[in-house]
Structures are given as structure tokens and as C-alpha cells.
Amino acid sequence: MRFAARVEVRLRPGIADPEGATIERALPALGFEDVSALATGRVFRFEVEAATEARARERAEALAGALLANPVLEEASVSVCSLEA
């Protein structure tokens, strides 16, 4: 079966996010006074061939831990859903 995987990578709490801070400081000047706590991150999407959703999740989590996120600075969340109807 084929599964769609999505990995969201973001900085761990306590790690400085200068890009997010710069964007957040610009928000009021652009008319977004009601927006706060902005943080940046990255999103990766890919497909996984696996026998079960649990196995697809395991593979996506392994990829996130080995390549997509730096475990010292970042944390990743993985979601998986079937592409089969």
C-alpha cells in the first residue's frame, strides 16, 4: 500500500528563532496586530510503500530522525494517511 507522509520540523522550545522573531516584529506594520507567537519551521511531504499504516509511520519517523531534523535543535511530528481508496 502507498501512504502519504508529512513531517513538520520545528525548533525545540528554548532555541532562538531569529527568522520567526523578525517576521513577528513586522506583523503590526502590515496590519496583523492580532497575530503573535509566530514560529518558523519546515514541512516535508513524501510517499511511503508499506504493508500497514503503522509500518509507514515507522519509516517516516526513521527518515525524520536520520535526515530531516537535527535532534539536538529540532523536533519533528509525523502524520501518515493511506493513498488507497
PDB file of N, CA, C and O in Angstrom, chain B, residues numbered from 101:
ATOM      1  N   MET B 101       0.842  -1.181   0.000  1.00  0.00           N
ATOM      2  CA  MET B 101       0.000   0.000   0.000  1.00  0.00           C
ATOM      3  C   MET B 101       0.887   1.244   0.000  1.00  0.00           C
ATOM      4  O   MET B 101       2.017   1.231   0.487  1.00  0.00           O
ATOM      5  N   ARG B 102       0.335   2.312  -0.562  1.00  0.00           N
ATOM      6  CA  ARG B 102       1.062   3.584  -0.577  1.00  0.00           C
ATOM      7  C   ARG B 102       0.442   4.521   0.454  1.00  0.00           C
ATOM      8  O   ARG B 102      -0.776   4.585   0.615  1.00  0.00           O
ATOM      9  N   PHE B 103       1.307   5.233   1.136  1.00  0.00           N
ATOM     10  CA  PHE B 103       0.882   6.176   2.159  1.00  0.00           C
ATOM     11  C   PHE B 103       1.522   7.531   1.905  1.00  0.00           C
ATOM     12  O   PHE B 103       2.667   7.613   1.460  1.00  0.00           O
ATOM     13  N   ALA B 104       0.785   8.581   2.186  1.00  0.00           N
ATOM     14  CA  ALA B 104       1.320   9.941   2.142  1.00  0.00           C
ATOM     15  C   ALA B 104       1.815  10.272   3.537  1.00  0.00           C
ATOM     16  O   ALA B 104       1.106  10.088   4.527  1.00  0.00           O
ATOM     17  N   ALA B 105       3.035  10.759   3.598  1.00  0.00           N
ATOM     18  CA  ALA B 105       3.615  11.148   4.886  1.00  0.00           C
ATOM     19  C   ALA B 105       3.892  12.638   4.866  1.00  0.00           C
ATOM     20  O   ALA B 105       4.239  13.213   3.835  1.00  0.00           O
ATOM     21  N   ARG B 106       3.731  13.245   6.022  1.00  0.00           N
ATOM     22  CA  ARG B 106       4.021  14.669   6.210  1.00  0.00           C
ATOM     23  C   ARG B 106       4.831  14.800   7.487  1.00  0.00           C
ATOM     24  O   ARG B 106       4.417  14.328   8.547  1.00  0.00           O
ATOM     25  N   VAL B 107       5.978  15.438   7.382  1.00  0.00           N
ATOM     26  CA  VAL B 107       6.844  15.654   8.536  1.00  0.00           C
ATOM     27  C   VAL B 107       6.984  17.154   8.746  1.00  0.00           C
ATOM     28  O   VAL B 107       7.440  17.871   7.855  1.00  0.00           O
ATOM     29  N   GLU B 108       6.593  17.627   9.920  1.00  0.00           N
ATOM     30  CA  GLU B 108       6.763  19.028  10.292  1.00  0.00           C
ATOM     31  C   GLU B 108       7.953  19.115  11.239  1.00  0.00           C
ATOM     32  O   GLU B 108       7.989  18.436  12.265  1.00  0.00           O
ATOM     33  N   VAL B 109       8.924  19.951  10.891  1.00  0.00           N
ATOM     34  CA  VAL B 109      10.123  20.131  11.702  1.00  0.00           C
ATOM     35  C   VAL B 109      10.116  21.547  12.253  1.00  0.00           C
ATOM     36  O   VAL B 109       9.949  22.512  11.506  1.00  0.00           O
ATOM     37  N   ARG B 110      10.298  21.668  13.560  1.00  0.00           N
ATOM     38  CA  ARG B 110      10.332  22.984  14.199  1.00  0.00           C
ATOM     39  C   ARG B 110      11.422  22.998  15.256  1.00  0.00           C
ATOM     40  O   ARG B 110      11.866  21.949  15.723  1.00  0.00           O
ATOM     41  N   LEU B 111      11.843  24.191  15.624  1.00  0.00           N
ATOM     42  CA  LEU B 111      12.871  24.321  16.648  1.00  0.00           C
ATOM     43  C   LEU B 111      12.329  23.874  18.001  1.00  0.00           C
ATOM     44  O   LEU B 111      11.153  24.078  18.305  1.00  0.00           O
ATOM     45  N   ARG B 112      13.177  23.272  18.797  1.00  0.00           N
ATOM     46  CA  ARG B 112      12.790  22.864  20.149  1.00  0.00           C
ATOM     47  C   ARG B 112      12.529  24.107  20.998  1.00  0.00           C
ATOM     48  O   ARG B 112      13.097  25.165  20.729  1.00  0.00           O
ATOM     49  N   PRO B 113      11.683  23.995  22.014  1.00  0.00           N
ATOM     50  CA  PRO B 113      11.465  25.127  22.924  1.00  0.00           C
ATOM     51  C   PRO B 113      12.798  25.590  23.516  1.00  0.00           C
ATOM     52  O   PRO B 113      13.636  24.778  23.907  1.00  0.00           O
ATOM     53  N   GLY B 114      12.973  26.895  23.572  1.00  0.00           N
ATOM     54  CA  GLY B 114      14.193  27.463  24.124  1.00  0.00           C
ATOM     55  C   GLY B 114      15.274  27.744  23.098  1.00  0.00           C
ATOM     56  O   GLY B 114      16.260  28.410  23.412  1.00  0.00           O
ATOM     57  N   ILE B 115      15.111  27.252  21.875  1.00  0.00           N
ATOM     58  CA  ILE B 115      16.077  27.525  20.807  1.00  0.00           C
ATOM     59  C   ILE B 115      15.630  28.803  20.090  1.00  0.00           C
ATOM     60  O   ILE B 115      14.471  28.924  19.693  1.00  0.00           O
ATOM     61  N   ALA B 116      16.547  29.747  19.929  1.00  0.00           N
ATOM     62  CA  ALA B 116      16.217  31.025  19.292  1.00  0.00           C
ATOM     63  C   ALA B 116      15.745  30.823  17.858  1.00  0.00           C
ATOM     64  O   ALA B 116      16.289  30.001  17.121  1.00  0.00           O
ATOM     65  N   ASP B 117      14.726  31.585  17.477  1.00  0.00           N
ATOM     66  CA  ASP B 117      14.169  31.559  16.127  1.00  0.00           C
ATOM     67  C   ASP B 117      14.247  32.982  15.559  1.00  0.00           C
ATOM     68  O   ASP B 117      13.233  33.679  15.528  1.00  0.00           O
ATOM     69  N   PRO B 118      15.421  33.426  15.112  1.00  0.00           N
ATOM     70  CA  PRO B 118      15.552  34.812  14.648  1.00  0.00           C
ATOM     71  C   PRO B 118      14.663  35.137  13.453  1.00  0.00           C
ATOM     72  O   PRO B 118      14.169  36.259  13.345  1.00  0.00           O
ATOM     73  N   GLU B 119      14.452  34.193  12.570  1.00  0.00           N
ATOM     74  CA  GLU B 119      13.584  34.448  11.417  1.00  0.00           C
ATOM     75  C   GLU B 119      12.147  34.685  11.881  1.00  0.00           C
ATOM     76  O   GLU B 119      11.487  35.620  11.429  1.00  0.00           O
ATOM     77  N   GLY B 120      11.671  33.828  12.785  1.00  0.00           N
ATOM     78  CA  GLY B 120      10.325  33.995  13.324  1.00  0.00           C
ATOM     79  C   GLY B 120      10.178  35.306  14.080  1.00  0.00           C
ATOM     80  O   GLY B 120       9.149  35.972  13.966  1.00  0.00           O
ATOM     81  N   ALA B 121      11.198  35.686  14.854  1.00  0.00           N
ATOM     82  CA  ALA B 121      11.153  36.940  15.606  1.00  0.00           C
ATOM     83  C   ALA B 121      11.099  38.143  14.670  1.00  0.00           C
ATOM     84  O   ALA B 121      10.375  39.102  14.937  1.00  0.00           O
ATOM     85  N   THR B 122      11.849  38.099  13.588  1.00  0.00           N
ATOM     86  CA  THR B 122      11.839  39.196  12.618  1.00  0.00           C
ATOM     87  C   THR B 122      10.467  39.332  11.968  1.00  0.00           C
ATOM     88  O   THR B 122       9.951  40.440  11.825  1.00  0.00           O
ATOM     89  N   ILE B 123       9.890  38.228  11.585  1.00  0.00           N
ATOM     90  CA  ILE B 123       8.559  38.253  10.975  1.00  0.00           C
ATOM     91  C   ILE B 123       7.533  38.772  11.978  1.00  0.00           C
ATOM     92  O   ILE B 123       6.682  39.592  11.632  1.00  0.00           O
ATOM     93  N   GLU B 124       7.611  38.298  13.219  1.00  0.00           N
ATOM     94  CA  GLU B 124       6.648  38.717  14.242  1.00  0.00           C
ATOM     95  C   GLU B 124       6.743  40.227  14.500  1.00  0.00           C
ATOM     96  O   GLU B 124       5.718  40.882  14.691  1.00  0.00           O
ATOM     97  N   ARG B 125       7.947  40.778  14.507  1.00  0.00           N
ATOM     98  CA  ARG B 125       8.102  42.227  14.708  1.00  0.00           C
ATOM     99  C   ARG B 125       7.488  43.027  13.559  1.00  0.00           C
ATOM    100  O   ARG B 125       7.042  44.156  13.765  1.00  0.00           O
ATOM    101  N   ALA B 126       7.459  42.461  12.357  1.00  0.00           N
ATOM    102  CA  ALA B 126       6.908  43.155  11.195  1.00  0.00           C
ATOM    103  C   ALA B 126       5.383  43.079  11.121  1.00  0.00           C
ATOM    104  O   ALA B 126       4.771  43.861  10.393  1.00  0.00           O
ATOM    105  N   LEU B 127       4.770  42.181  11.838  1.00  0.00           N
ATOM    106  CA  LEU B 127       3.331  41.963  11.722  1.00  0.00           C
ATOM    107  C   LEU B 127       2.483  43.212  11.973  1.00  0.00           C
ATOM    108  O   LEU B 127       1.595  43.491  11.167  1.00  0.00           O
ATOM    109  N   PRO B 128       2.708  43.980  13.050  1.00  0.00           N
ATOM    110  CA  PRO B 128       1.851  45.153  13.276  1.00  0.00           C
ATOM    111  C   PRO B 128       1.904  46.163  12.135  1.00  0.00           C
ATOM    112  O   PRO B 128       0.884  46.760  11.790  1.00  0.00           O
ATOM    113  N   ALA B 129       3.065  46.359  11.554  1.00  0.00           N
ATOM    114  CA  ALA B 129       3.186  47.314  10.444  1.00  0.00           C
ATOM    115  C   ALA B 129       2.409  46.861   9.215  1.00  0.00           C
ATOM    116  O   ALA B 129       2.069  47.674   8.355  1.00  0.00           O
ATOM    117  N   LEU B 130       2.131  45.574   9.133  1.00  0.00           N
ATOM    118  CA  LEU B 130       1.396  45.030   7.988  1.00  0.00           C
ATOM    119  C   LEU B 130      -0.089  44.828   8.297  1.00  0.00           C
ATOM    120  O   LEU B 130      -0.827  44.260   7.492  1.00  0.00           O
ATOM    121  N   GLY B 131      -0.520  45.300   9.472  1.00  0.00           N
ATOM    122  CA  GLY B 131      -1.932  45.194   9.830  1.00  0.00           C
ATOM    123  C   GLY B 131      -2.325  43.910  10.524  1.00  0.00           C
ATOM    124  O   GLY B 131      -3.508  43.575  10.574  1.00  0.00           O
ATOM    125  N   PHE B 132      -1.353  43.179  11.064  1.00  0.00           N
ATOM    126  CA  PHE B 132      -1.637  41.912  11.744  1.00  0.00           C
ATOM    127  C   PHE B 132      -1.351  42.025  13.239  1.00  0.00           C
ATOM    128  O   PHE B 132      -0.618  41.207  13.794  1.00  0.00           O
ATOM    129  N   GLU B 133      -1.929  43.036  13.893  1.00  0.00           N
ATOM    130  CA  GLU B 133      -1.706  43.244  15.324  1.00  0.00           C
ATOM    131  C   GLU B 133      -2.228  42.097  16.173  1.00  0.00           C
ATOM    132  O   GLU B 133      -1.780  41.907  17.304  1.00  0.00           O
ATOM    133  N   ASP B 134      -3.177  41.325  15.634  1.00  0.00           N
ATOM    134  CA  ASP B 134      -3.823  40.251  16.383  1.00  0.00           C
ATOM    135  C   ASP B 134      -3.086  38.912  16.275  1.00  0.00           C
ATOM    136  O   ASP B 134      -3.577  37.907  16.788  1.00  0.00           O
ATOM    137  N   VAL B 135      -1.930  38.876  15.628  1.00  0.00           N
ATOM    138  CA  VAL B 135      -1.167  37.643  15.446  1.00  0.00           C
ATOM    139  C   VAL B 135       0.067  37.694  16.347  1.00  0.00           C
ATOM    140  O   VAL B 135       0.760  38.710  16.400  1.00  0.00           O
ATOM    141  N   SER B 136       0.340  36.597  17.054  1.00  0.00           N
ATOM    142  CA  SER B 136       1.520  36.551  17.930  1.00  0.00           C
ATOM    143  C   SER B 136       2.048  35.117  18.001  1.00  0.00           C
ATOM    144  O   SER B 136       1.445  34.191  17.460  1.00  0.00           O
ATOM    145  N   ALA B 137       3.167  34.959  18.669  1.00  0.00           N
ATOM    146  CA  ALA B 137       3.796  33.657  18.900  1.00  0.00           C
ATOM    147  C   ALA B 137       4.133  32.952  17.584  1.00  0.00           C
ATOM    148  O   ALA B 137       3.987  31.735  17.471  1.00  0.00           O
ATOM    149  N   LEU B 138       4.578  33.711  16.607  1.00  0.00           N
ATOM    150  CA  LEU B 138       4.928  33.156  15.308  1.00  0.00           C
ATOM    151  C   LEU B 138       6.235  32.370  15.409  1.00  0.00           C
ATOM    152  O   LEU B 138       7.185  32.815  16.052  1.00  0.00           O
ATOM    153  N   ALA B 139       6.275  31.231  14.787  1.00  0.00           N
ATOM    154  CA  ALA B 139       7.483  30.401  14.753  1.00  0.00           C
ATOM    155  C   ALA B 139       7.649  29.840  13.353  1.00  0.00           C
ATOM    156  O   ALA B 139       6.669  29.580  12.655  1.00  0.00           O
ATOM    157  N   THR B 140       8.894  29.658  12.951  1.00  0.00           N
ATOM    158  CA  THR B 140       9.166  29.107  11.629  1.00  0.00           C
ATOM    159  C   THR B 140       9.462  27.619  11.733  1.00  0.00           C
ATOM    160  O   THR B 140       9.724  27.096  12.816  1.00  0.00           O
ATOM    161  N   GLY B 141       9.417  26.961  10.610  1.00  0.00           N
ATOM    162  CA  GLY B 141       9.717  25.541  10.543  1.00  0.00           C
ATOM    163  C   GLY B 141       9.764  25.102   9.090  1.00  0.00           C
ATOM    164  O   GLY B 141       9.746  25.921   8.172  1.00  0.00           O
ATOM    165  N   ARG B 142       9.826  23.799   8.906  1.00  0.00           N
ATOM    166  CA  ARG B 142       9.857  23.236   7.562  1.00  0.00           C
ATOM    167  C   ARG B 142       8.855  22.082   7.494  1.00  0.00           C
ATOM    168  O   ARG B 142       8.579  21.417   8.493  1.00  0.00           O
ATOM    169  N   VAL B 143       8.321  21.863   6.299  1.00  0.00           N
ATOM    170  CA  VAL B 143       7.401  20.748   6.071  1.00  0.00           C
ATOM    171  C   VAL B 143       7.943  19.913   4.920  1.00  0.00           C
ATOM    172  O   VAL B 143       8.327  20.443   3.877  1.00  0.00           O
ATOM    173  N   PHE B 144       7.968  18.597   5.126  1.00  0.00           N
ATOM    174  CA  PHE B 144       8.382  17.646   4.092  1.00  0.00           C
ATOM    175  C   PHE B 144       7.202  16.722   3.814  1.00  0.00           C
ATOM    176  O   PHE B 144       6.551  16.236   4.738  1.00  0.00           O
ATOM    177  N   ARG B 145       6.933  16.483   2.527  1.00  0.00           N
ATOM    178  CA  ARG B 145       5.878  15.545   2.127  1.00  0.00           C
ATOM    179  C   ARG B 145       6.495  14.505   1.211  1.00  0.00           C
ATOM    180  O   ARG B 145       7.292  14.833   0.332  1.00  0.00           O
ATOM    181  N   PHE B 146       6.125  13.254   1.419  1.00  0.00           N
ATOM    182  CA  PHE B 146       6.629  12.184   0.565  1.00  0.00           C
ATOM    183  C   PHE B 146       5.695  10.989   0.670  1.00  0.00           C
ATOM    184  O   PHE B 146       4.802  10.956   1.517  1.00  0.00           O
ATOM    185  N   GLU B 147       5.909  10.014  -0.195  1.00  0.00           N
ATOM    186  CA  GLU B 147       5.108   8.791  -0.187  1.00  0.00           C
ATOM    187  C   GLU B 147       5.955   7.627   0.295  1.00  0.00           C
ATOM    188  O   GLU B 147       7.163   7.573   0.066  1.00  0.00           O
ATOM    189  N   VAL B 148       5.287   6.694   0.974  1.00  0.00           N
ATOM    190  CA  VAL B 148       5.951   5.512   1.527  1.00  0.00           C
ATOM    191  C   VAL B 148       5.171   4.275   1.090  1.00  0.00           C
ATOM    192  O   VAL B 148       3.945   4.237   1.191  1.00  0.00           O
ATOM    193  N   GLU B 149       5.874   3.289   0.616  1.00  0.00           N
ATOM    194  CA  GLU B 149       5.277   1.988   0.302  1.00  0.00           C
ATOM    195  C   GLU B 149       5.470   1.111   1.532  1.00  0.00           C
ATOM    196  O   GLU B 149       6.600   0.875   1.958  1.00  0.00           O
ATOM    197  N   ALA B 150       4.359   0.623   2.107  1.00  0.00           N
ATOM    198  CA  ALA B 150       4.448  -0.205   3.312  1.00  0.00           C
ATOM    199  C   ALA B 150       3.219  -1.097   3.408  1.00  0.00           C
ATOM    200  O   ALA B 150       2.181  -0.821   2.806  1.00  0.00           O
ATOM    201  N   ALA B 151       3.358  -2.168   4.172  1.00  0.00           N
ATOM    202  CA  ALA B 151       2.254  -3.117   4.327  1.00  0.00           C
ATOM    203  C   ALA B 151       1.134  -2.550   5.197  1.00  0.00           C
ATOM    204  O   ALA B 151      -0.037  -2.863   4.981  1.00  0.00           O
ATOM    205  N   THR B 152       1.484  -1.723   6.173  1.00  0.00           N
ATOM    206  CA  THR B 152       0.491  -1.172   7.093  1.00  0.00           C
ATOM    207  C   THR B 152       0.779   0.312   7.357  1.00  0.00           C
ATOM    208  O   THR B 152       1.875   0.803   7.087  1.00  0.00           O
ATOM    209  N   GLU B 153      -0.214   1.000   7.882  1.00  0.00           N
ATOM    210  CA  GLU B 153      -0.021   2.400   8.248  1.00  0.00           C
ATOM    211  C   GLU B 153       1.021   2.531   9.362  1.00  0.00           C
ATOM    212  O   GLU B 153       1.817   3.469   9.364  1.00  0.00           O
ATOM    213  N   ALA B 154       1.012   1.598  10.295  1.00  0.00           N
ATOM    214  CA  ALA B 154       1.997   1.630  11.386  1.00  0.00           C
ATOM    215  C   ALA B 154       3.418   1.518  10.838  1.00  0.00           C
ATOM    216  O   ALA B 154       4.319   2.219  11.300  1.00  0.00           O
ATOM    217  N   ARG B 155       3.622   0.643   9.861  1.00  0.00           N
ATOM    218  CA  ARG B 155       4.957   0.487   9.264  1.00  0.00           C
ATOM    219  C   ARG B 155       5.343   1.741   8.474  1.00  0.00           C
ATOM    220  O   ARG B 155       6.503   2.152   8.499  1.00  0.00           O
ATOM    221  N   ALA B 156       4.385   2.348   7.776  1.00  0.00           N
ATOM    222  CA  ALA B 156       4.664   3.584   7.047  1.00  0.00           C
ATOM    223  C   ALA B 156       5.062   4.688   8.024  1.00  0.00           C
ATOM    224  O   ALA B 156       5.980   5.460   7.746  1.00  0.00           O
ATOM    225  N   ARG B 157       4.385   4.768   9.157  1.00  0.00           N
ATOM    226  CA  ARG B 157       4.724   5.762  10.176  1.00  0.00           C
ATOM    227  C   ARG B 157       6.129   5.510  10.715  1.00  0.00           C
ATOM    228  O   ARG B 157       6.902   6.451  10.893  1.00  0.00           O
ATOM    229  N   GLU B 158       6.462   4.253  10.974  1.00  0.00           N
ATOM    230  CA  GLU B 158       7.814   3.912  11.456  1.00  0.00           C
ATOM    231  C   GLU B 158       8.875   4.384  10.469  1.00  0.00           C
ATOM    232  O   GLU B 158       9.887   4.961  10.869  1.00  0.00           O
ATOM    233  N   ARG B 159       8.647   4.140   9.184  1.00  0.00           N
ATOM    234  CA  ARG B 159       9.620   4.539   8.160  1.00  0.00           C
ATOM    235  C   ARG B 159       9.733   6.064   8.078  1.00  0.00           C
ATOM    236  O   ARG B 159      10.836   6.599   7.965  1.00  0.00           O
ATOM    237  N   ALA B 160       8.602   6.759   8.134  1.00  0.00           N
ATOM    238  CA  ALA B 160       8.614   8.217   8.078  1.00  0.00           C
ATOM    239  C   ALA B 160       9.316   8.792   9.308  1.00  0.00           C
ATOM    240  O   ALA B 160      10.074   9.755   9.189  1.00  0.00           O
ATOM    241  N   GLU B 161       9.076   8.224  10.473  1.00  0.00           N
ATOM    242  CA  GLU B 161       9.746   8.684  11.691  1.00  0.00           C
ATOM    243  C   GLU B 161      11.246   8.416  11.628  1.00  0.00           C
ATOM    244  O   GLU B 161      12.046   9.232  12.085  1.00  0.00           O
ATOM    245  N   ALA B 162      11.625   7.274  11.063  1.00  0.00           N
ATOM    246  CA  ALA B 162      13.047   6.962  10.916  1.00  0.00           C
ATOM    247  C   ALA B 162      13.724   7.959   9.976  1.00  0.00           C
ATOM    248  O   ALA B 162      14.829   8.427  10.254  1.00  0.00           O
ATOM    249  N   LEU B 163      13.065   8.279   8.872  1.00  0.00           N
ATOM    250  CA  LEU B 163      13.611   9.257   7.932  1.00  0.00           C
ATOM    251  C   LEU B 163      13.736  10.626   8.589  1.00  0.00           C
ATOM    252  O   LEU B 163      14.746  11.310   8.421  1.00  0.00           O
ATOM    253  N   ALA B 164      12.714  11.024   9.335  1.00  0.00           N
ATOM    254  CA  ALA B 164      12.755  12.319  10.021  1.00  0.00           C
ATOM    255  C   ALA B 164      13.919  12.376  11.001  1.00  0.00           C
ATOM    256  O   ALA B 164      14.625  13.381  11.068  1.00  0.00           O
ATOM    257  N   GLY B 165      14.121  11.309  11.758  1.00  0.00           N
ATOM    258  CA  GLY B 165      15.191  11.291  12.742  1.00  0.00           C
ATOM    259  C   GLY B 165      16.580  11.187  12.143  1.00  0.00           C
ATOM    260  O   GLY B 165      17.539  11.709  12.712  1.00  0.00           O
ATOM    261  N   ALA B 166      16.702  10.525  11.009  1.00  0.00           N
ATOM    262  CA  ALA B 166      18.017  10.306  10.393  1.00  0.00           C
ATOM    263  C   ALA B 166      18.451  11.445   9.483  1.00  0.00           C
ATOM    264  O   ALA B 166      19.649  11.676   9.316  1.00  0.00           O
ATOM    265  N   LEU B 167      17.495  12.164   8.890  1.00  0.00           N
ATOM    266  CA  LEU B 167      17.869  13.110   7.840  1.00  0.00           C
ATOM    267  C   LEU B 167      17.168  14.462   7.910  1.00  0.00           C
ATOM    268  O   LEU B 167      17.803  15.486   7.659  1.00  0.00           O
ATOM    269  N   LEU B 168      15.902  14.498   8.236  1.00  0.00           N
ATOM    270  CA  LEU B 168      15.125  15.722   8.082  1.00  0.00           C
ATOM    271  C   LEU B 168      15.235  16.686   9.251  1.00  0.00           C
ATOM    272  O   LEU B 168      15.102  17.895   9.061  1.00  0.00           O
ATOM    273  N   ALA B 169      15.474  16.183  10.452  1.00  0.00           N
ATOM    274  CA  ALA B 169      15.539  17.043  11.636  1.00  0.00           C
ATOM    275  C   ALA B 169      16.844  16.815  12.380  1.00  0.00           C
ATOM    276  O   ALA B 169      17.339  15.691  12.458  1.00  0.00           O
ATOM    277  N   ASN B 170      17.393  17.887  12.924  1.00  0.00           N
ATOM    278  CA  ASN B 170      18.559  17.798  13.794  1.00  0.00           C
ATOM    279  C   ASN B 170      18.021  17.596  15.211  1.00  0.00           C
ATOM    280  O   ASN B 170      17.468  18.534  15.784  1.00  0.00           O
ATOM    281  N   PRO B 171      18.165  16.405  15.793  1.00  0.00           N
ATOM    282  CA  PRO B 171      17.533  16.121  17.080  1.00  0.00           C
ATOM    283  C   PRO B 171      18.044  16.976  18.240  1.00  0.00           C
ATOM    284  O   PRO B 171      17.392  17.052  19.281  1.00  0.00           O
ATOM    285  N   VAL B 172      19.185  17.609  18.076  1.00  0.00           N
ATOM    286  CA  VAL B 172      19.704  18.480  19.124  1.00  0.00           C
ATOM    287  C   VAL B 172      18.922  19.793  19.163  1.00  0.00           C
ATOM    288  O   VAL B 172      18.654  20.320  20.243  1.00  0.00           O
ATOM    289  N   LEU B 173      18.555  20.322  17.999  1.00  0.00           N
ATOM    290  CA  LEU B 173      17.914  21.628  17.907  1.00  0.00           C
ATOM    291  C   LEU B 173      16.435  21.578  17.543  1.00  0.00           C
ATOM    292  O   LEU B 173      15.688  22.513  17.832  1.00  0.00           O
ATOM    293  N   GLU B 174      16.014  20.495  16.913  1.00  0.00           N
ATOM    294  CA  GLU B 174      14.674  20.457  16.335  1.00  0.00           C
ATOM    295  C   GLU B 174      13.888  19.240  16.809  1.00  0.00           C
ATOM    296  O   GLU B 174      14.445  18.245  17.275  1.00  0.00           O
ATOM    297  N   GLU B 175      12.571  19.363  16.668  1.00  0.00           N
ATOM    298  CA  GLU B 175      11.681  18.230  16.900  1.00  0.00           C
ATOM    299  C   GLU B 175      10.799  18.073  15.672  1.00  0.00           C
ATOM    300  O   GLU B 175      10.526  19.037  14.956  1.00  0.00           O
ATOM    301  N   ALA B 176      10.366  16.858  15.445  1.00  0.00           N
ATOM    302  CA  ALA B 176       9.565  16.571  14.253  1.00  0.00           C
ATOM    303  C   ALA B 176       8.280  15.875  14.652  1.00  0.00           C
ATOM    304  O   ALA B 176       8.252  15.072  15.584  1.00  0.00           O
ATOM    305  N   SER B 177       7.217  16.196  13.934  1.00  0.00           N
ATOM    306  CA  SER B 177       5.962  15.465  14.100  1.00  0.00           C
ATOM    307  C   SER B 177       5.610  14.850  12.753  1.00  0.00           C
ATOM    308  O   SER B 177       5.787  15.468  11.703  1.00  0.00           O
ATOM    309  N   VAL B 178       5.110  13.625  12.804  1.00  0.00           N
ATOM    310  CA  VAL B 178       4.841  12.853  11.588  1.00  0.00           C
ATOM    311  C   VAL B 178       3.362  12.523  11.513  1.00  0.00           C
ATOM    312  O   VAL B 178       2.761  12.110  12.505  1.00  0.00           O
ATOM    313  N   SER B 179       2.773  12.706  10.332  1.00  0.00           N
ATOM    314  CA  SER B 179       1.421  12.228  10.084  1.00  0.00           C
ATOM    315  C   SER B 179       1.461  11.393   8.810  1.00  0.00           C
ATOM    316  O   SER B 179       2.217  11.675   7.881  1.00  0.00           O
ATOM    317  N   VAL B 180       0.628  10.360   8.796  1.00  0.00           N
ATOM    318  CA  VAL B 180       0.592   9.424   7.680  1.00  0.00           C
ATOM    319  C   VAL B 180      -0.871   9.106   7.360  1.00  0.00           C
ATOM    320  O   VAL B 180      -1.686   8.922   8.264  1.00  0.00           O
ATOM    321  N   CYS B 181      -1.196   9.044   6.061  1.00  0.00           N
ATOM    322  CA  CYS B 181      -2.528   8.595   5.670  1.00  0.00           C
ATOM    323  C   CYS B 181      -2.431   7.785   4.380  1.00  0.00           C
ATOM    324  O   CYS B 181      -1.529   7.991   3.568  1.00  0.00           O
ATOM    325  N   SER B 182      -3.353   6.883   4.211  1.00  0.00           N
ATOM    326  CA  SER B 182      -3.356   5.986   3.073  1.00  0.00           C
ATOM    327  C   SER B 182      -3.703   6.737   1.787  1.00  0.00           C
ATOM    328  O   SER B 182      -4.540   7.639   1.791  1.00  0.00           O
ATOM    329  N   LEU B 183      -3.059   6.357   0.705  1.00  0.00           N
ATOM    330  CA  LEU B 183      -3.389   6.894  -0.623  1.00  0.00           C
ATOM    331  C   LEU B 183      -4.325   5.954  -1.372  1.00  0.00           C
ATOM    332  O   LEU B 183      -4.758   6.258  -2.484  1.00  0.00           O
ATOM    333  N   GLU B 184      -4.629   4.840  -0.777  1.00  0.00           N
ATOM    334  CA  GLU B 184      -5.510   3.836  -1.398  1.00  0.00           C
ATOM    335  C   GLU B 184      -6.952   4.168  -1.052  1.00  0.00           C
ATOM    336  O   GLU B 184      -7.258   4.525   0.085  1.00  0.00           O
ATOM    337  N   ALA B 185      -7.828   4.051  -2.026  1.00  0.00           N
ATOM    338  CA  ALA B 185      -9.241   4.362  -1.800  1.00  0.00           C
ATOM    339  C   ALA B 185     -10.005   3.210  -1.230  1.00  0.00           C
ATOM    340  O   ALA B 185     -11.206   3.325  -0.987  1.00  0.00           O
TER     341      ALA B 185
END
